[in-house]
Amino acid sequence: MVKSLEERLNLIHTEIIKPSFRENKGLGNEVGYYVFDYPADTELRVREQVDYLKRKNTPGLDGFELVVFDVYDIMLDFIEAEGLLEACYEMEAEDGMDYLIESVSALLEMNQNDNYFARYIEEHSPKDAVVFIIGIGKIFPFVRSHKILNNLHQVFDRAPVVLFYPGKYDGLSLMLFSEFKDDNYYRAFELVK
């Protein structure tokens, strides 16, 4: 029987409090990476649930700290800190969106395992964390989710990671907004089916 989005959202907490989940090992003893996929038009409801779970988290009682990383906000903060936001506007106007996307990807070092997102998440994740990654729909087309997961997977293995994905994940491939094939990513498990 297929679960509704509400049923699946309500099961997130049940999954992440399991000791086996927090031990961070998958079936083949690999790092625990998970995807929670959902229809893109339910983004606001999913954000509400993530906010609720973050507020509900009591590290001393739960045994973990829930940390939420919005990759879009991380990207914007980095661009602003580097003083490049106005330059990005100008680059898009003068050189086009494709050139801007390539430039931002290079700035974030997305072709390297130890890219900006991987370093940021590693540096800002406390011991005994559960990591939620959000903002995948907002950051498209600048950064693709499979790039974030592949690169993070190479350097971050001390906490389980859940990617909230506005689209479809079938256990092998990611399809953003249920329209754009992102790429194959077979290392993650579906958090709640």
C-alpha positions in Angstrom: 0.0 0.0 0.0 1.3 3.4 -1.0 1.6 5.8 1.9 0.4 9.4 1.6 2.9 12.3 2.0 1.5 13.0 5.5 2.0 9.4 6.6 5.6 9.5 5.2 6.3 12.9 6.9 5.1 11.5 10.2 7.4 8.5 9.9 10.6 10.6 9.6 11.0 11.0 13.3 10.3 7.3 13.9 13.1 6.4 11.5 15.8 8.9 12.7 15.4 8.0 16.4 16.2 4.3 15.7 19.6 3.4 17.0 20.3 1.4 13.8 19.7 4.6 11.8 22.1 6.7 13.9 24.8 4.0 13.9 25.1 5.3 10.3 25.6 2.0 8.5 23.6 0.7 5.6 22.9 -2.9 4.6 26.4 -3.3 3.1 28.0 -1.5 6.0 28.4 1.7 3.9 27.8 5.2 5.1 24.1 6.0 5.9 22.8 8.3 3.2 19.1 8.6 2.6 16.7 10.4 0.3 13.2 11.6 1.2 11.5 12.3 -2.1 8.3 14.2 -2.4 6.2 16.0 -5.0 7.7 19.5 -5.7 4.3 21.2 -5.2 4.4 20.0 -1.5 7.7 21.9 -0.8 6.2 24.2 1.8 4.6 21.3 3.7 7.9 19.4 3.8 9.7 22.6 5.0 7.1 22.9 7.8 7.8 19.3 8.9 11.6 19.7 8.8 11.2 22.9 10.9 8.9 21.0 13.3 11.4 18.1 13.6 14.3 20.6 14.3 12.3 22.4 17.0 11.3 19.0 18.5 14.9 17.8 18.7 16.3 17.6 22.2 19.9 16.4 21.8 20.2 15.3 25.4 17.1 13.2 25.3 17.2 12.1 21.6 20.9 11.2 21.7 21.6 13.3 18.5 21.5 16.9 17.3 19.4 17.4 14.2 21.3 19.9 11.9 19.6 21.3 8.8 21.6 22.7 5.9 19.8 24.7 3.2 22.3 24.4 0.3 20.8 27.4 -1.5 21.3 29.6 1.6 24.8 28.3 2.0 25.6 29.1 -1.6 24.2 32.6 -1.4 26.0 33.3 1.9 29.3 32.2 0.4 28.8 34.4 -2.8 27.9 37.4 -0.6 30.8 36.8 1.8 33.1 36.7 -1.3 31.6 40.0 -2.4 30.5 38.5 -5.7 26.7 38.9 -5.7 26.6 42.0 -7.9 29.2 40.4 -10.2 26.9 37.4 -10.6 24.0 39.7 -11.7 26.3 41.4 -14.2 27.7 38.1 -15.4 24.2 36.7 -16.1 23.2 39.9 -18.0 26.4 40.0 -20.0 27.4 36.4 -20.5 24.2 34.4 -20.0 22.9 32.0 -17.5 25.0 29.0 -18.7 28.2 30.9 -18.1 27.0 32.0 -14.7 26.1 28.4 -13.7 29.6 27.3 -14.8 31.2 30.1 -12.9 29.3 29.5 -9.7 30.0 25.7 -9.9 33.8 26.5 -10.3 33.6 28.9 -7.3 32.1 26.2 -5.2 34.6 23.7 -6.4 31.8 21.3 -7.4 34.2 19.1 -9.4 36.3 18.3 -6.4 35.4 15.8 -3.6 36.4 18.4 -1.0 34.1 21.1 -2.4 32.6 24.0 -0.4 29.4 22.2 0.6 31.4 19.1 1.8 33.7 21.3 3.9 30.8 23.4 5.2 28.8 20.4 6.3 31.8 18.7 7.8 32.8 21.8 9.8 29.2 22.6 11.0 28.1 19.1 12.0 28.5 18.4 15.7 29.3 15.0 17.1 26.3 12.7 17.3 24.4 14.6 14.5 21.7 13.7 12.1 22.1 15.8 9.0 19.2 17.0 6.9 20.0 18.7 3.5 17.3 20.9 2.0 17.1 23.6 -0.7 17.7 21.2 -3.6 14.9 22.7 -5.7 16.0 26.3 -4.9 19.6 25.7 -5.9 18.8 24.2 -9.3 20.3 24.6 -11.9 23.5 26.0 -10.2 24.2 22.7 -8.3 22.8 19.3 -9.0 21.9 17.1 -6.0 23.9 14.1 -7.2 27.1 16.3 -7.2 26.4 17.2 -3.6 25.8 13.6 -2.5 28.7 12.1 -4.4 31.1 14.7 -3.2 29.9 14.6 0.4 29.9 10.8 0.4 33.7 10.9 -0.2 34.5 13.1 2.8 31.7 12.8 5.4 30.9 9.6 7.0 30.4 10.3 10.7 26.6 11.0 10.7 23.6 9.9 8.7 22.5 12.3 6.0 19.0 12.8 4.7 18.5 14.6 1.4 15.1 16.1 1.0 14.4 15.8 -2.7 11.6 17.6 -4.6 11.1 14.9 -7.2 11.4 11.2 -7.5 14.0 8.8 -6.3 13.6 5.1 -7.2 16.7 3.8 -5.4 18.9 4.3 -8.4 18.1 7.6 -10.2 17.0 11.1 -9.2 14.5 13.0 -11.2 14.2 16.6 -10.0 10.7 18.0 -10.0 9.8 14.6 -11.6 11.0 16.1 -14.9 14.8 16.5 -15.0 16.9 13.4 -14.7 19.6 14.4 -12.3 21.8 11.4 -12.5 22.1 7.9 -11.1 22.8 7.8 -7.4 22.7 4.3 -6.0 24.4 4.8 -2.6 21.4 6.3 -0.8 18.4 4.5 0.7 14.9 5.7 0.6 14.2 7.0 4.1 10.5 6.3 4.1 8.8 4.4 1.3 
